[in-house]
Structure formats: C-alpha cells, structure tokens
Amino acid sequence: MADSIIKISNLSKLYHIGETDVRALNEINLEIFTDQITLIVGPSGSGKTTLLNMIGGIDSPTSGSIEVLGEGIHEFNRSQLNQYRKEKVGFIFQFFNLIPNLSAKENIEFIFDYVMKKAPDNRHQRSQELLELIGLDKRSDHLPFQLSGGEQQRVAIARAFAKDPAILLADEPTGELDHKTGHKVLKALIDLRSNNRAIVIVTHDRELEKFSNRIIRMIDGQIESIEENPNPISIDQIV
C-alpha cells in the first residue's frame, strides 16, 4: 500500500487585491501518496495552481498546515524553503523557463552543477539518458530557440527528472504537446511513479485521468470530490 508523503490540513490562502479579499483556497484537507500520480482538475480560478504552489513551497498559506515527509513546510523560513525545493521537489512549469544560452543537455546539467551542488560522476551520460527518455537525444546540442514548443516542454520535463525528486509537480505538462509526444511524456511520468515518489499534476486535459491513481476535483478554492482509479493505464497500454 502506498505511503502518505504529503498531509494538508485546513489549508487556506487569502489574497488582498486592492480593497478586495480573494480566497484562493478554503479549508483544504488532503493526503497525497507515494507511488501514485495524483491529478488536480477544475475550472480556471478553482485554486489548482495555488494548491500546487503551496505544495512546492513557492507560496505560503494564510492558515492551515502542509506536512511533507513529517515536516511542516508551512513553518519553514525562506532558507529552509529554498533547501526544500532544491532537495525534495521537481517542477515542470507550464512555461518552460529554459536558460536560453544553454543547450538542451546543458539545461539539464545546470541542475546537477548549480542546483544540486553535487553532480553525479556520470552527469553527461545521465543528461543524455534523460533526453533519450523523452525522445530528444538527437537534439541535445540545440539551444531552446532551435526547438519547437513541444520539444522545449520535454527538455523542461527531463530537467525536472534530473534531481530524482521525492515530489514531482507538473502544471499542464502536456499542454503544448501533440498526441504522440504527449504519450511519450506520460510514459516517462508513469515510469517515474515508483520508488517512493509522488507525482502531482494540474491539468485541463481530461485524457490524463485514465493514467492517474487519484483525481482531485476542485471548484471555488475547495475540493469537490476525490476519485480513486483502481486501474490506471500502464506503460504497456500506451500506444
């Protein structure tokens, strides 16, 4: 049985916009488990991305708690949050955030050299393997502007994999990809689902539901429902 890696209790987030208070999250209670893909779905403005940012330590709650591996990250200071993001979390952003003057392979090696601060001995080989995983090994020396939007997204995904994170957070990871390329990315995500790792995906893509173990449906900053998928599609079933 999968273990709980994230426990969220009574989590709320209030933004002050001028004289108006906007409640982005309202008393969220949720557990996220290892060896699973958890999907967060809902209309725009439902709080999906805000929740993802809270888990990733990018934003802080107004009230409530987030425990990750038994530690209350809602109580972390800025330095502790930086360390948490470096050591525990891999991000796949909707906008690729690649370094423009580095090649695809160098964008991945940047994570080893400057983020992890402890590059593996086989860093060049590992970077090439990650690019092969997402079908871009033959474009490893290309700069971001020489790649299509879908190819840049795949590089961003490989870069997130590089840290071998305990938690992988993805915001619309297949949003810029065609059907065939999207399935390559899904194969990679499913392959990474094991080894005590939690994968959390925010998406509007309903097709991803059949690949996921749990679907969290949100509306107006609250959880509307949590659905279990006992038989998510496996790698062998993806064509």
C-alpha positions in Angstrom: 0.0 0.0 0.0 1.3 3.5 -0.8 2.5 5.7 2.0 1.3 9.2 2.7 4.0 11.7 1.8 2.0 15.0 2.0 -0.6 15.8 4.5 -2.6 19.0 4.1 -4.9 20.2 6.9 -7.3 23.2 6.9 -5.3 24.9 4.3 -6.5 28.4 3.2 -5.0 31.1 1.1 -6.3 34.7 1.0 -5.0 37.3 -1.5 -5.6 41.0 -0.9 -6.2 42.7 -4.2 -6.8 46.4 -3.6 -9.7 46.6 -1.2 -10.9 43.1 -2.2 -10.1 39.8 -0.5 -9.9 36.8 -2.8 -10.0 33.4 -1.1 -8.0 31.1 -3.5 -8.1 28.1 -1.2 -10.7 27.5 1.5 -10.0 24.9 4.3 -8.4 22.2 2.1 -7.8 18.8 3.7 -5.9 16.3 1.6 -3.3 13.5 1.7 -1.1 12.6 -1.3 0.6 9.3 -1.5 3.8 7.9 -2.9 4.0 5.6 -6.0 0.9 7.4 -7.4 0.0 10.0 -10.0 -2.4 12.5 -8.4 -4.4 14.7 -10.8 -5.8 18.0 -9.7 -8.6 19.2 -12.1 -11.1 22.0 -12.2 -12.1 25.2 -14.0 -9.9 28.3 -14.2 -9.8 30.0 -10.8 -10.7 26.9 -8.9 -7.4 27.0 -6.9 -5.5 24.2 -8.7 -2.2 26.1 -9.3 -2.4 27.8 -5.9 -2.5 24.4 -4.3 0.4 23.2 -6.4 2.5 26.2 -5.5 1.8 25.6 -1.8 3.0 22.0 -2.0 6.1 23.2 -3.9 6.9 25.9 -1.3 6.6 28.7 -3.8 3.7 30.3 -1.9 2.8 30.2 1.8 -0.6 29.6 3.3 -2.7 32.2 5.1 -3.7 29.4 7.6 -3.5 25.7 7.9 -0.6 23.3 7.6 1.3 21.3 5.0 3.4 18.4 6.2 5.9 16.8 3.8 7.6 13.6 5.0 6.6 14.6 8.5 8.0 18.2 8.3 5.7 21.2 8.5 6.9 23.3 5.5 4.3 26.0 6.3 6.6 26.8 9.2 9.8 27.0 7.1 11.7 30.2 6.7 12.9 31.4 3.3 16.2 29.5 3.6 14.5 26.3 4.6 12.0 26.6 1.8 14.9 27.1 -0.7 16.5 23.9 0.6 13.2 22.0 0.5 12.7 23.0 -3.2 16.3 22.0 -4.1 16.3 18.7 -2.4 12.7 17.4 -2.4 10.8 18.9 -5.3 11.0 18.8 -9.1 8.9 21.4 -11.0 7.5 21.1 -14.5 6.2 24.6 -15.3 3.6 25.4 -18.0 6.1 27.9 -19.3 9.4 26.2 -19.9 11.8 28.5 -18.1 14.8 27.1 -20.0 18.1 29.0 -19.9 18.2 30.5 -23.5 22.0 30.4 -24.0 22.4 26.7 -22.8 21.7 23.7 -25.0 19.1 21.1 -24.1 21.8 18.9 -22.5 23.4 21.9 -20.7 20.0 22.9 -19.3 19.8 19.5 -17.6 23.5 19.6 -16.4 22.8 23.0 -14.9 20.6 21.2 -12.3 23.4 18.9 -11.4 26.1 21.6 -11.2 24.3 24.6 -9.7 21.1 23.4 -8.0 22.0 20.1 -6.6 25.6 21.2 -5.9 26.6 17.6 -6.1 26.9 16.5 -9.7 27.0 12.7 -10.3 30.2 11.3 -11.8 28.3 10.3 -14.9 26.5 13.6 -15.3 27.0 13.8 -19.1 25.7 10.2 -19.5 22.8 10.8 -17.2 21.8 14.0 -19.0 21.9 12.1 -22.3 19.8 9.3 -20.9 17.1 11.8 -19.7 16.9 13.3 -23.2 16.6 9.8 -24.6 13.8 9.1 -22.2 11.8 11.9 -23.7 12.9 11.3 -27.3 15.3 14.2 -27.7 18.7 12.6 -27.6 19.5 13.6 -31.1 18.8 17.3 -30.3 20.9 17.5 -27.2 23.1 20.3 -28.6 20.3 22.5 -29.8 19.5 25.8 -28.0 15.9 26.4 -26.8 15.1 28.8 -29.7 16.1 25.9 -32.1 13.5 23.7 -30.5 9.7 23.7 -31.0 7.4 24.5 -28.1 6.7 20.8 -27.5 10.4 20.0 -27.6 11.2 22.7 -25.1 8.5 21.3 -22.8 10.1 17.9 -23.0 13.5 19.4 -22.0 11.8 21.1 -19.0 10.4 17.7 -18.0 13.8 16.0 -18.3 15.3 18.8 -16.3 12.8 18.2 -13.5 13.6 14.5 -13.5 17.3 15.2 -13.1 17.0 15.8 -9.3 15.3 12.4 -8.8 12.8 14.3 -6.6 10.6 12.8 -3.9 7.8 15.0 -5.2 7.3 15.9 -8.9 4.9 18.8 -9.5 3.6 19.5 -13.0 1.5 22.4 -14.3 -0.1 21.3 -17.6 2.8 19.1 -18.7 1.2 18.0 -21.9 -0.4 21.3 -22.8 2.0 22.2 -25.6 2.4 18.7 -26.9 0.8 16.8 -29.8 -0.9 13.4 -29.1 2.2 11.3 -29.9 4.6 13.4 -27.9 2.2 13.7 -25.0 2.1 10.0 -24.7 6.0 9.9 -24.6 5.8 12.3 -21.7 3.2 10.2 -20.0 5.3 7.1 -20.4 8.1 8.9 -18.7 5.9 10.0 -15.8 4.4 6.6 -15.3 7.9 5.1 -15.3 8.8 7.6 -12.5 5.7 6.8 -10.4 7.5 4.2 -8.3 10.4 4.4 -5.9 8.6 6.3 -3.1 7.9 9.3 -5.3 4.6 11.3 -5.6 3.6 12.9 -8.8 1.1 15.7 -8.7 -0.3 17.1 -12.0 -2.5 20.1 -12.6 -4.3 19.9 -15.9 -7.3 20.7 -18.0 -6.6 17.6 -20.1 -9.3 15.0 -19.2 -7.4 12.2 -21.0 -4.8 12.2 -18.2 -7.5 10.9 -15.8 -7.1 7.4 -17.1 -3.4 7.4 -16.4 -3.8 8.7 -12.8 -4.4 6.9 -9.5 -6.4 9.7 -7.9 -8.3 12.6 -9.3 -8.9 15.7 -7.1 -11.7 17.8 -8.4 -11.7 21.5 -7.3 -14.1 24.3 -7.5 -14.1 27.8 -5.9 -11.0 27.0 -3.8 -12.4 23.8 -2.3 -12.2 20.1 -3.0 -15.4 19.0 -4.7 -14.5 15.3 -4.8 -11.7 12.8 -4.6 -11.9 9.8 -7.0 -9.8 6.7 -6.9 -8.8 5.0 -10.1 -8.1 1.4 -9.2 -6.8 0.5 -12.7 -4.7 3.4 -14.2 -3.3 2.7 -17.7 0.2 1.1 -17.6 3.1 1.9 -19.8 2.4 -1.2 -21.9 -1.1 0.0 -22.7 0.1 3.4 -24.1 0.3 3.3 -27.9 
